[in-house]
Amino acid sequence: MKKTVFIYFSYSGDNDKLAELFKQQLGCDILKLEPMTEYTHNSIKILFQGGSESIRKKSPELKSYHFNSADYEAIIIGTPVWAWTFSPPLRTFMLENEIKNKQIYLTCTHRGSPGNTIQNLREFFSDNEIILTKEIHAPIGEKENIELFFEEVKIKLNKKDNE
């Protein structure tokens, strides 16, 4: 199987659950993006704070992390949907790291509508091969909903490995 990393931001814990499943199912590396200034845990305020940052395309400073795209052949991206697009911490990561000629898997978790999240991510990763996308309705608890997704990722990672 190709050397793979799951890069994600999690606010409500849904993408943390996905990270754990990716680690168990694929044995891939995990990179959790954490903003220097933690987001509020007030459900009303986060709608304004996170939504406003997303709409204005803000890029919050992230806590220190190590990532070298040359170490990976496949990259899985995970984000919650904020204001119908990907989260600001993921924007920061994408602006800080040049990722080209990789096999990319995109996933977003949402509690209503995924909006244009996947399409917006596709645009950021246009210099790569988008292998698979998945919009996951949260909260994540029903494994049946995502088990097929993990199986498809495994098959595609192995298939691409054998080509």
N, C-alpha and C positions, 0 to 999 in steps of 0.2 A: 504494500500500500504506500502511496505517496506520502512524503513528509508533509503534515498538515497542521495548521493552527486555527483555532477558533478565536477571533478577535471580537470583543463585544463590550457594550455598556449596558448596565442594568440599573434601573431605578426601583422598580417594584419587586424585583427578585425573579421575575420570569426568565430573563436571560441567564441569571445565575443557575437556574434549574437546567436550562438548555446546555450550559457549559458543562455541568456535571454529567449530563447524559452523553454529550459528545466525548468527554473524556472516557467514560465507561464503554461506550459503543465503538469508538474509533481509536482510542488511545492517543488522541491528538494533543498537542500542546494547547494551553489556554493563556490568553492575554486579556485581562480585564482592564478596561480603561476607567480611570477614576479622576474626576475633576479635582483640582486643588481646593476649590471651595465647594463643599458639599451642598447639594440641592436641598431645599426645604422638604420636610416630610408632611407638610400641610397640603392636603389634597386639592384645596381651592387655589392656594398660592402657586403651586407647581404648574397648574394650568396656565397661569399668566407668565410666570418666570420661564418655564421650559418652552411654552408655546411662543412667547415673544422672542426668545433666543433663536429658536428654530426659524421663525419667519424672517428675522433680521440676519440670518446666516452667521450668527456669532460662533466664535471658536474659543471656548474656555480653556484656560491653562490646565494641563493634565499633570497628575503626579508622575514622577519618574517611572519609566518603563524601559524594557529592552526589547527591541524588535529589529531584525535584519531580514528583509524580504528574500535575500539570497538563500536563507536557511530553509525556505519552504517552496514546495511545488504547488500546493493547493492551499487556499485561504478561504475560510468560512467567516462571514461577517454577520454579526447579530446586533440588532438595535431595537429598542422600543420605538413606536411611532409617536412622534410629538408634532402636533400641528400638521398632520398628514404627510410627514417626511421623517427622515432619520434624525437621531439625537445630536445635539451640538458637540458632545465629547467625541462622537465618531467623526464629525466634520473635522475637528482639530487633528485627530489621528491621520485622516486621509490627506490633509494639507501638509502634515509633517513628514509623511512617508511616500516615496515614489514607489508605486507598485505597478509593474508592467510584466506582460507575458506570463501571467500566472493563471491557474485554473481557479475560478472564483465561484463560491456558493454564497448566495445571499438569503438572509432570513430576517423577518421582522415580526415582532410580537405586538399585538394591538388588542384593544378592548372595545372596538367599535368598527372603525374603518381604517384600512391600511393606507388610504389616500394614494399618493404618488411615490411612496417610499421606495419600492423596488425600482421603479423607473429612474428616480433620482440617483439611486445607488449605481444603477447600470451606467449612467452618464459619467459618474466619478471613475468607474472602473472600465472605461471604454477601451483601454489599451490592453485588455485581458480577455480571456475566454470565459464567458459566463456559462457555467455548466448547469446550474440548477437554482431555482428560486422557490421560496416558500413563505407564505404569509400565515402566521399562526395566531389564532384567536386565543387570547389569554383569559383567565389565568391558566397556567400550565398545570395540569393535574391529571388529565385524561391521557395516559400514555398511548392509547390506541391511535389518537389523532396524529401523533408525531412518530410513532414506530415505523410507519411506512416511509416517512421522510428519511429517517436514519438508514433504513434498508436501501433506499434509492441512492443516498449519498455513498454508502459502502460499495454498492454495485458500480456506481460511476467512478469512484476513486480507483477501484480495482480494474475496471475496464480501461480507464485512461492509462493505468500503470502497465497494462499488457499491450497497448498499441505501439 
